[in-house]
Amino acid sequence: MSFIAARLIPTWLRQYQLKALPTDLVAGLVVGVLVIPQSLGYAVLAGLPPVYGLYSAIVPVLVYAWLGSSNVQAVGPVAITAIMTASGLLPYAEQGTEQYALMASLLALMVGALLWIAGRLKLGWIMQFISRGVSAGFVSGAAVLIFVSQLKYLMAIPIAGSSLVGYLSTMQRYASQVHPLTLVIGIIAFALLVANRYASQWVWRTWLSSSYAKWAERLFPLVLLGIAIVLSMLLHWNSLGVATIGSIPQGLPSFTLPHMTDLQEALKLLPTAGLMALIVFVSSSSVASTYARLRGESFDANHELTGLGLANLSGGLFQSFAVAGGFSRTAINADSGAKTPLASLVTVLVMIAALIAFSNALAPLPYALLGATIMASIIGLIDIATLKSAWQRDRLDGSSFLAAFVGVLIFGLNTGLVIGLMVSFASLIWQSSKPHVAIVGQLGGTGHFRNINRHDVVTFNNLLMLRIDESLFFGNSESVHRRILNAMQQYPAAQEIILIMAAVNHIDLTAQEMLSTLNKELALQDKRLHFSFIKGPVMDVIGQTPLISELSGQVYLSTLDAVDALKDR
């Protein structure tokens, strides 16, 4: 029985300390209250009725709190999963319909299944292959698309599309139909939210203390929501043509089995689900691992995959669209004092209360305010700082950023991400295909050997020492061969060629054949090939091959041993 309890009850709950209860309660209440308008907006961004934002913040949050890897990460509807849901389902159903909602839940179910399977297969290492440039470029491009897509709520025109070109073309087509009052409401709300978010030092900190200013900044969107609801009721905005969210169904999300009448169409969603799963994992893991490091806690990427997978699987069965860990809500959760996932359970209770007791109160809320809320919050995701840093320090990573960013804007989210990944992998292959091969000499009378172009070193007439700074494989073997031959032409008197293999972690079959060929070429010139500093795992691979058995020279434990044995005396 104790074993079963240990499996069913998470460690954080079994080891819960009551002293953490007050801060967990406060954090849960704060997050729950503050993310209500955000959740409503993300549902609208996903093409769903606003209530689905609250649905998506209940069951998935409960499951992640129970099974997730992070003590403070707050999962729920986020901008990226919302826009990817809308983009992925655009060809299959009309937004806002029952069929569309079922497909959104089916997509969440597929994302969850892929994440869970990846967790069971221990594929957490995949995160290492998504470069900072690609992830930042993709998120930045998606942020621009999200910003433009929300203009339809500020202008009250039917903007649609999957790329920037599509959005702008439909905007131009319906520009004459802009609703003036809606536009005024949206612009004022957007300006106030931007000022609150990005100019708080002038808006709040000039007359409030730092702690009070922080809370004023966080609570302002909620206050603005309340003001908009009151003004909408008093001024009868709905009768004046301003679109409002209308009646929100009371009650909790129900168990609903997602389905599609056409299995072929369901299978067509798999690529979108796969890319969404990848983005959900990368973004959530980035947040969870960051806070784990700050709090001195461990982070398990495979555990995170499993938790996110089960959260989305369960959410897909209870009227949720795909969810992920959100940086802003996690930051609020942690800053408010959350110590354990109990805070997320309290947040769920706030969402339930909103659905049961306050759903009718939200009916007069203008869509323009939700659009302005998303637009103001999404600006911060356009990561110009990373692009500048990458362009200054690593042009290849900067190129990956631009490829993903431009690809998303021109071709849409899925294709843009694939383009970014392809450019990133191409950059990696290009770098690996041109390894650094340094001619080295001995540093003074020490056992250290350094690049002759960077240090004042001693060289020997009969020795040519070359340090290979990369593993050897089919993609770079010819390049290394060519560089060695070029170095030999610079030092024709050298009879002993020493390859320093300290940085070589693997030598594949093609590279072994290249080195064997080099050995034969040197033998024809009455020169010998030697190796120094071959690592044990590499020697395990090549030790019984012709490369070693037919080697014209020797394998030395260190470069110093090779020099002492071979230099002219």
N, C-alpha and C positions, 0 to 999 in steps of 0.2 A: 504493500500500500504506500509506504514512504517513497518507494522508487517511482510509482505512478504520480504521486503528488509532486515529486521533484521534476518530472517531465512536463506536467501540466501547469505548474505554478512557476512563473519566471523568477529568476534569482533576485531581481531587484525587489520583488514583493516579499519573498521569503526572508530577505535581510533588511526589510524596511525599518527605518528608525523614525520614531514619532516626532523627533525634533525637526524633521524635514517637512512635516505636514503643513504648518502654516504657510511657508513659502511656496510649496507646491499648489496649495489652494489658491493663493493670490495669483500666481503665474497662470494657472489654468483659467481663472476668471478673466484676467486681463486679455489673454490671447483669444479666448472665446468671444469676448465682446468686440474686440478690435477687428477680428477677421470676418465678421458677419458681412459687412459691405463688400469686402474683397472676395469672399466666397460667392456671393451673388453675382458679382461682376465676372468672375472666371467662368461661371456656368454660362452666362450670356456669351462670353468670348468663345466658348466651346460649341455654341449654337443650340444650347439647351435652355429650357425655362429656368429662371433664377433659382427656384427651389432646389434644383439638382446640385447647386453649390453647397447648400446645407446638407443634403443627403450625402454628398461626397466627403463631408467632414465628420461623419458619425462612425459607420461600421469600419471603414479602412483605418481610421485613427485608433479605434479600439483595438483592432487586430495588431497594428504596428506597435502600439504601446505594450501589448502583451508579448509580442514575439520579435520586435525589432532589435537592432544592435545598439542603438543610441539611447542614452538616458534623457536627453533634452531635445532631440530633433523633433520638430512638429511637422508631421506630414499632413497633406490635404490637397485640395485643388490648387494648382499653380498655373502661371501664365503659359509655360512651354507646353505642358500636357494639354491645356485647353486649346491652344492654337493648332497643335498637331492633331487633336481630335477633329476639330472643324475642317482642317485641310484634308485629312484622310477620308472623312465621310462625305465630303462635298459631292463626289460623283454618284453617290448611292442613294441618298434620301434628302428630303427637304428639311432644313433646320426647323426645330421646334415641334416636329411631328412625333407621334408615338413610335413610329418605326425608327426614326432617327435616334430617339432616346434608347431604344433597345439595342441599336447598333453601337451606340457609344458605350453602353454597358458591356456588350460583347467584345469591343475593342479593349476595354479595361480587363476583361477576363483573359483575353489572349496575352496582353502585356504581363499580367500576373503569372500566367502559366509559364511563359518564357523566362521570367525572372526566377520563379521557383525552380524550374528545371536547371537553370544556370547555377543556382545555389547548390542544388543537390550534386551537380557535376563539378562543383568547386571551381567555377570559372571567374572568380573575383579578380584574378590577375588581368582580365581583359581591360580593366580600368587603366592599366599602365600604357595601353596602346592608343589612348585618346589624348592627343597632345593638348597643351594649354591653348595653343593657337586655334586649333580646330573647334574646341568646345566654346571658347570665347567668341570666335567668329560666327559660329552657328547661333549662339544665344543672342548676339548683337543683331544679326540679320533677322532672327525671329522677332526681336523686340521692335524693330522698324516695321515689320509686317503687322504686328499686333497694334502698334500705335496707329498706323494708317487704317487698319480694319475698324477701329473704334470710332473713326470719324463719322461712320454711318449713324451712330447714336447721337452725336452732336449736331449733325446736319439733317437728320431724319430722312435720309435717302438710302436706297437699297444698294450699297456698295458691296461687291462680292468679288471673289477671285482667290487664287492660290499663290499669286506672286505679286510683286509690286506693280508690274505692268497691268495685270488684271484689275487690281484695286483702282489704279489711277484712271484707267480707261472707263470703268463704270462710273467713277466719280465725275468724270468730265461729262458723261452722257446724261447724268441726272442732276447736274449742278444747278439747273434752273428751278429745281423743285425743292430747294433747301427751305426748311421751316424756320422763319426768323426767330420766334420766341424760343424754340428748342436750342437754336444756335447760341443765343444770348445766355441761356441757362448753362449750357455746356461750357462756353468760353469762360464765364465767371467762375464756375466750379473748378475748371482746370487751372485757371490762374491762381485761385486761392490754394489749391492743393499743391501746386508747384512751389508757391511761395512758402507754404508750410514745410514742405519736404526739403527744399534746397536753399532756403534763405532763413532758416530758423534762427540764426544768430542775430538777424535784424528784427525778425517778427516777434520772437519770444525772449531771446537772451538779453535784450536791452533793458527789459523791465522785470524779468523773472530770474530767480536763481537757477543754476544749472540743472538741478534735479527737477524743479517744477517745470522748467522749459522743456525738458525731455518728455515729461508726461503730457504737457500741453500739445506738443507736436504729435504724440501718438494718439491722443484722444480727439484731435481736431477733425479727422475724417468722419468719426462717429457723430460728433456734434453737427458737422455739416450735413450729414445724412438726416439727422433729426430736423434740422432747420428746413431742408428741402421738402421733407414729408409734410411739415406744418404749412409751409408756403403753398405747396401743391393742393392741400385741402382747402385753405382759405381763399386762394385765388382761382380755384377750379381749373388748374392747368390742363387736366384731362379733356375738359370740354372745349378748351382753346386749341386742341390739336397736339398737345405735348404727350408723347407716348409714356405711359407708366407701366410698372410691372404687373399691376392688377392683382387679383386674388391669388394668394399662395395657398395651396392645399395644406390643411392642418393634418398633423399626425406624422408618424415616423415612416421612413422608407420601408417598403414591403419587399418580401422575397419575390423576385421576378427572374425567371430564367430567360436570359437573352437568347435571341435566335434570329436567323435570317432564312427567308424562304428559299433562297438560292445558295446552295453550298459553294458553288464556284465563286460567287461574289464574296462569301465569307473568306475563302482562301486568298482572294485578292488583297484582303486586309493584312495578311501575314507580313509582307515587307514593312508596312507602316507600323504594325505592332512590334516588329523586331527593332526598328529604329527608335520607337518610343521607349521600349524597354531599355535600350542602350543609354538614351538620354536620361531617363528616370534614374538609372543606376549611377551614372557618372555624376549627375548633379546632386543626388541625395548623398552619395558616398563622400563627395567633396565637403558637403556641409557637416555630415556626421563625423568624418575623420578630423576635420578642423576643430570641432568642439571637443572631441575625445582627447586630442592633443593638448588643447588649452586646459582641460580639466584633469589631465594626468591619467586618463582612462585608456583601456585597450580598445582597438577597433578591428573587427573581423569582417572583411569584405564579403565573404561567403555567407556569414550570418545576416549581413545587410541585404544581400540578394534574396535570401529566404524570407526575411521579414517584409520587404517591399512586395515580393511576389504574392505572399499570402494576403497582404493588405489589399492589393488590387484584385486578387481572385475573389475574396469575400465581398469587396465593394461592388464588383461586377454583378454579383447576385442580389445586391440591394440598391439598385438604381443609382450607382455611382459611375462617374467617368474616371479615367486614369488619374492617379494621384502620385505625388512625389514629396520629398522633403523640401520645404521652402526656406530660403535663407532668411527672409525678413521675419517670418513668423517664428522661426527657430531663434533668431536674435532676440526678439521680444520675449520669448519663453525663457531663455537663459538670463537675460537682463532683469527679468521680473523675479528671479530667484528660484526657478525650477531646479529641483535636485534629482527627481526621478520621473518616470513616465506617468506617475499619478497625475501630474499636471495636465497631461493630454486627456486623461479620463475626465477630469473636471471640465476641460474644454468641450468635450462631447456632451456633457450635461447642459452646458450653456446652449449648444446648438439644438439640443432636444427641447429646451425651454423656449427657444426662439420659434421652433416649428409649432409647438403646442399652444403657446400663450400669445405670441406676438406676430404671427403670420399675417393677420388682417391689418395690423398697423403698418406693415411694409407696402401695402397695396398702392398708395399714392406716390411711391418713390419713382422719380423720372429715370428712364433709361439713360438720359443724357448724363446724369450724375454718376451712374455706374461706368459709363464709357470714360468720363473724365477721370474717375478714380483709377481705372486700369492704365490710362495714358500717362497719368502723373507718376504712377508707381513703376512703369516699364522703362522710363527714361534712364534710370540708373543701371539698367541691364545693357545699355549700349556702351561697350567697354573700350573706349578710345585709348585709355591709359595702357591697356595690355598691348594694343596694336603699336603704339609709340615705343613701348619698351621692347617688344619683339623686333621691330624694325631696326632699332638701335643696336640690339645685342645679338639677334639671330634672325637674319633675313629669311631663312627657310621657314621658320615658325611664323614669321610675319606673312609670308606668302600663303601658308596654310590658313591663317586667319582671313586674309582677303579672299581666298578661293571659297571658303565656306560662307563668308559674308555675302559676297557678290552672287554666289551660286544660289543661296536662299532667296535673295531679292529677285533674281531673274527667273529661276526655275522652280522655286517653291522649297518647302522645308526638307522633304525627303531627298530630293535630288541634290539640293545644296549641301546637305550633310555628307552624302556619298562623295560629292566632288571634293569637299574639304578633306575627307579621309583619304581619298585617292592621292591628292596632292601631298598630304602628310607622309603617306607611305612611299610615294615616289621620291620625296626629299630624303627620307631615311635610306632608301636604296641608293640614291645618288651619292649621299655622304659615304655610305659603306663601300661604294664602288671605287672611291678615290681615297684610300687610306693614306695616312701620313707615314712616310718611310724616311727616317732621319739618318744621315751619316753622323756617326758619333766618334768622340775621342775620349781619352782618359783625363779626368779632372785632377791635375796635379799628381801627387803620389798616392791618391786614394783609390778605393775600389769603385768609385762612381764614374759613370760614363754619360756624357751629355752631347747635345747637338752642337756640331762644330760652328754653326751659324749663330749660336746664342751664347756660347761660353768660350773662354780661353782654355783650350784643351790640348793634350798631347796626342799626336797621331803617329803611326808607324808605317814605314814605306811598304812593307810586305803584307800589311793587314788592311782590309776594308771592313769596317764594322757598321752594320746597318740595323737600326732598331725599327721593327714593324709594330705600329701602334694600332692594330686592328686585328680581329679574328679573320681568318682566311677562308673564303668560300667562293663558289662559282662566280659570284658577281664582281669580285675584285681580284681574282687570281691573275688575270692577264695584266691588269694595271700594276700590280706588285712586281710581276715578272719584268715588265717594261722599265719600271723605276730602278730595279736592281741592275739591269743591263746598262742603263744610262749612267748609274753611279760607277760601274766598272770602267766605262769609257773615260770618266773623269780621272780615275786612278788606275791606269793600265799596268803599273808596276806591282800592284797588289796580287800576291799569289794565294793568300788565304782569305776567304770570304766568310765572315762570321755574321750570321743572322741572329739578332737578339730577340727572343720570343717571349719576353716577360709579359707583354700586353696581349698575347694571342691566347684566346680561351677555347678556340675550336679550329680545326683544320678539316674541311670536308674532302670528299674524294677528288673533286676537280682540282682543289688547291694542292693535294698530295701529289697528283700527277704533274702539276706545274712545277713543284719543287724537285720532283724526280727528273724532269726534263732539264731543269736548271743545273742539277748536279751533273748530268751527262754533258751538257754544254761546257761546263767549267772543266770537266775532265779532259775534253778534247783540246783545251787551251793550257793543259798542265797546271790547272788551278784546282783548289780543293774547297768544298763547301762544308762549313761547320755550323752547328747550332749551339746556342747557350740559353740557359734559363728556360727550358721547356717545362711547363707546369705538369704536375702529375696526371691530372685528368686528360690532358692532351697527349701525353706520352702513352697513356693506356690505349688511346685510339690508334696511334701511329707506330707504336713500339715494334709490332710484328709485321710491319708492311715493308715492301721493297724500298721505300723512302729511307728507312733507317738501315736495313740490311745491306743496301748497295751504296750507302753514303760514302763519298770519297774522303771525307774528313771525320771529325769526331763530334759527339754530343757532350758538351761541358755543363757542369752544374751551375757555374756562374761565368759571367763575362770576364771577370778578373782571372779566373783559372785559364780561360781560353787565351787571353793575352799573354799571361806568363808562360804558357806552353808554346806559343806560336810566334811571338815577336822576335825580330832580329836581336841577337845579343852582341 
